[in-house]
Amino acid sequence: MKEVYDCIVLGAGINGVGIAKELSLAGKSVIVLDKATIGSGASSHSSRLIHGGLRYLEHFHFGLVKEALHDRTYLVKHYPDLVKMTEFYLPIYRGSPRPAWMIRTGLWLYDLFSGFIAPHAKVSHEKFRQAFNRIKMEGLRKVFYYFDAKTHDLKLTQTIALQAQELGCEICENSVIKSIDFEKDVITVHLEDRIIKTKKLINATGAWIDELNTKYNLPSNYSIRKVSGIHLVIDELIVPAPILLQTGHQRIFFVIPEPESGQTLIGTTERTESLACDAITVNEEDISYLLKEVNAYLNVPLTKKDVSASYIGVRPIILSKKSEHESSREYKLDLHTKGEAALLHVYGGKLTTFHSLSKKVAKLLS
């Protein structure tokens, strides 16, 4: 086991292992440290979507959407067994908070940014009724479908981690860091059983980033808001394809079939958290909220007995004065140097854009 590495990465989520892979491709000696296991945080508690973020368009986050759609194309091409394009349906009802013209404008922009690879289209009421027989037709005005991609978030993260390891990267799970010394020309990480050194330390700990910076007294220029999102797991296929539904408060949630397991995912919530990440759990209010919202669209309502499982992921949203519904999922790279030593914090980010983020980190630290 080495004592000195070109780069040390903290966090074995999708961004951490993606960065490790890119640095290893550049010929760097890399070690990844995680206090738990590969992808055990938000990278295995997402909606399992690789998407551009249609809802980000209404807040004019065009750069983020373009980058995400570019990454979606890359991932579909290079990981065809894990990332697959599929139809997403978007019904609009009488009284929906977003009118049909707004939705159609957003879908046209989405097509434009993706190069019209798979353009959206309108769906007849009859076709929608036949396919989505569990969804109410009363008050339905229009239905559109467009294309995005689905994945298995944990399997994707594990695959990227394995590719990094095949390039020579070390990944140490269940690692306990006792201290981090950020000094001129060298950064020293004290573990329980060893001491390792580097000139380049990358903090890719996601929602844990502020907690880590405080614990080890690391300089930083940003902070995050922790926003939790829960998903309910239903042991039946409620819909034949992913569907986006709107709440009365302009929020959007997904109903996503998982044919491989015969299950359906419903989510997600957006709750700002003040607790430490490891103390955040699903509560009854979360479950009741999602059931209430989805039942507004179902012919036969679901009850808590239909919920076979639930899970929660905490997203790191860069602190902003905007409301939590308007916060951008864009990421920021926060670099600090002392002589030849460089500390880089990765703030924000999402599953879809890990590839672009990783390449930017590798270029910045080259």
Phi, psi and omega in degrees: 000134183284159174253335181236131180235151173296321183216140171243129179249129176260120180108120180253037169278189185298322179289318180299312181286330176295317177297316180300320179296313181295320178293322178293322176299329180278004177088012180275149171276124190228142171230137177249132179244134176221138182286348177234235182236168181304124175068019185281349179269226182297338182290352173236015181227039182256187175278001178063037181244143170248101190216159181283339181090069182305320184288344178289341183295324183290346175254013173064031177272060187295321181299317179297316181296316179300314181297317181296320179292325175297316179292324177302315179299317179299314185290322177299321182288317188267343179228059186297335179281343184247335184234115186231136176288144179208161179282138174243133183254144183225093178279146178239125184252163173300126181090001177299141184295338177245117181291166184299322182296324179292317179297316183293323176298316178297319180293324178294317177298320179300315177297318181299313182292336179265004178078022180054036179296317179217084187293156180287168178206163177271147181243137179290153179301320183293317178297319179295318180299317182292320183280320185249065186288350176271350184265136181296144176259341183301125178083003181291127180260303181214159176225133175240157167230153177215178184245138169214188185237152174247156177209180168248107191301315181293317180298321178296315179298317179294325179294316178296321178298317179296320178297321177297318179295321179295338177270004176107358180289141172263137175237119182249107178276163178053041180268133178254118179267124179275321179197160176229124178252114180258100184239172179297125175077351181206144173240127183246129178247120180263115175261177181296324188242001182197167175236128180236152184230156180201167170259350183222115180244126180248121179263101181241051186267010173061233183292347179272001191298316180294321180296319179292317181298321179291315183298321185254011174056050181263140180290147178202155180253355182226171169215173184237161166255129179274119181241116182270148176225128180252156174232142173260144178249123180247131185276049172197162179267106183279325182228155181276343182209160179301142181224138177258130180235149183253142173270171179292346181258022177071007174282156178239138173226159183255148164239115192235117177284144175239082185302329181299326182251354183071028183239167177233136174260137175235124179177167019219167176272169176221095182239126177287132185249144174250346180284162171297150185307315184290349181261357183277128182224165174291139175238170184297329179297320178299312182297314181297321180298310182295321178297318179298315183291317181287327180293338177295343182248356186258143175292319178244112186292153175269152175240173180298335178293337180281346181275108183276337180197166174211154177215159185229137175235145181250122183261137178270104179259125182300130187304131183214158177278351179288167177290160183296337180280343182256357183295142180275146174269011178295152182252162176226142177254118188249103187259134176231137181230149171222102186063235180271355180275136181230130175246123182239119174266136174255110181258131178076205182104161180217165183307315186296323190263016183298328183292310179297317179302314183298319180293323178293321178296313181300320179293318181297324184263004182287000000 
